Amino acid sequence: MSTDQPATAAGGAGPRRPDARFMLSHPAHLFSLGFGTGLSSFAPGTVGTLFGWASYLVLNLYLTVTGWAVLICAGVLGGIWLCGFTSRKLGDSDPGAVVWDEIVAFWIVLLLITPTGFGAQFVAFVIFRFFDAVKPPPIRYFDRTFKGGLGIMLDDLVAAFCTLLVIALWRSI
């Protein structure tokens, strides 16, 4: 498949789900599709978030807070381009298979609630997935208003903020 043309369903009937061949056709697709986790046929956003959780646990063994800040800033800024590029190639403004946004947003949540145990991380995961999947206000506003790579990244960053807000309120009670 050429990386110059959007991936479409047979007969050019619109966007299609990417496959491993598409993912490996450009490094941006590898990242934006969460190293393959976005290819899951069942709940790719959830699978991508689980990958974000697992990768956080591994990377946290090696990164300082400063290292995390650099990685997250690069992940957000680079993610705007990565996710936008892949979505354009897929011919879909916000493909479900693009999960880089979930990965980076959940890194932020985990970084800001650490140190915590598995139980608190699981609660954060459930809250984040709720906000990302349901998209209640204000997340829905950002999802509908901003398009392209910025829109793909921004609604998940707002979902991360909402998750952190709920956790902060929960801890204050």
C-alpha positions, 0 to 999 in steps of 0.5 A: 500500500502506498503511504501517499494515498488514504487507505480506503475500503474496497471500491473506495467506499471510505475509510477502513480499519488499518492493518499491520501492513499499513502500520508498518508502512510509515514510522508515524503509523507505528506510533499513532497506532500504539505499536499495534495495540490500536489494531485490536478489533475489540476496544482499541482505545482500551487496549491502547490505554492498557499499553500506556499503563504497561509502558509507564510501569516499565519506563518509570524504572528509568525516567526521572520526573524531568525525563517524563516531562520531556517524553510527555511534551514530545509525545503531545507535540509529536502526537499532534503531527503523528495522529493527524498524519495517520488519520489523513492517510486513513481518510478518517478524522478520528480513527479509533485505531489511533491510540497514541493520544490515549497512551500519552494522556494516561502517562500524564494521569499515572505520573501525577498520581504516583506513587500509588499501588495497583488499586489506585492505578486501576481506578484511574484507568477506569475513570480515564476510560469512562471519560474517554469513551463517554466524552461528557462535557467538556470533553465532548466540546473539544472532541467536536470543535477541534479537528485533525491531530490537535483534536485527536490529542486534545480530547484525551488530554482533557479526559486526563485532566477530568480524571485527575480532577475526580481523583483529587476530589476523591482524595480530599473527601 
